[in-house]
Amino acid sequence: MIDIALLGCGGSMPIPNRYLSSVLMNYNGEKILVDCGEGTQVSMKILKWGFKTIGTICISHGHGDHIIGLPGLLATIGNSGRTEPMTIIGPEGITHIINGLRTVVPYLPYKINIIENPDGKLNIIKDMTIEVLKLDHSSPCIGYSFYIKRKPKFEPERAIKNEIPKNLWKILQDGETAIYNDKVYEPNMVLGKKRKGIKISYITDTRPIDAIPDFIRESDLFICEGSYGDKEDLEKAIKNKHMTFEEAAKLALRGNVKELLLTHFNPSMSEPELYKYNAESVFPNSIIGYDRLTRTLKFSEDD
């Protein structure tokens, strides 16, 4: 199970009742923050999820509406009593950007490990895999996919049939091999078939590119920018390397996701709900985001 909160759904500049881009995920007692625009701390304070257990921060790119809230947040996390190391992931150039922002917060009680422009899967959080995709924006920008693995079902009848001592059941259930009385016991002796996990994808500040549908495929939740709600704004979207609601919905459809959550609204779009039909006409399960919208995703009961 994972809890997700859209802390800010604005793009470009904050407006009343709409902070800038940020998503918070709470999984197994650790929090993952994705982007950190202005207002992130205030929204977190209202949400009351706490600051200390933010151990990983994923930044899509270095534009201010996605990162300006970071220096203050790092200080607040330090003041909350965190001493464990933190990991910050980001695109090419993120190290230089973080080092620049840290001139106003040079002293922190914890270490920051920066992973710049990662290639391949990251396994820095237990049972979670993070993947990235290079996007098409006016600065180096990456999208994120978070996949929570689900352990195969433990089958006690198989353990009994294989005459496995009960004191080894938990070890094998956790996927580890056990040796007892010179005999080797493997996890597959007590575990059933593989089960589907939970997938969350986050794509913002980009034009639609062909790689996105495969990257987000089968996501339980697809969080995507919708900078422009009106189809008539397509020219602006192309010029500024953003997307319309309709374009985001087409990606959701091609990627066969369960739910599309639209965010990163242009400040000129005061009522995104008015344009919801542009997404729903393509992908019915489309939702318009708002600050502190929350979702709880659970493993499928079908498994």
Buried (B, 14 or more C-beta within 10 A) or exposed (E): EBBBBBBBBBBBEBBEEBBBBBBBBBBEEBBBBBBBBBBBBBBBEEBEBEBBBBBBBBBBBBBEBBBBBBBBBBBBBBEEEBEEEBBBBBBBBBBEBBEEBBEEBEEBEBEBEBBBBBEEEBEBBEEBBBBBBBBEBEBBBBBBBBBBBBBBEBBEEBBEEEEBEEEBBEBBBEEEEBEEEEEEBBBEBBBEEEBBBBBBBBBBBBBBBEEBBEBBBEBBBBBBBBBBBBEEBBEBBEEBBBBBBBBBBBBBBBBEBBBBBBBBBBBEBEEBEEBBEBBBEBBEBBBBBBBBBEBEBEBEEEE
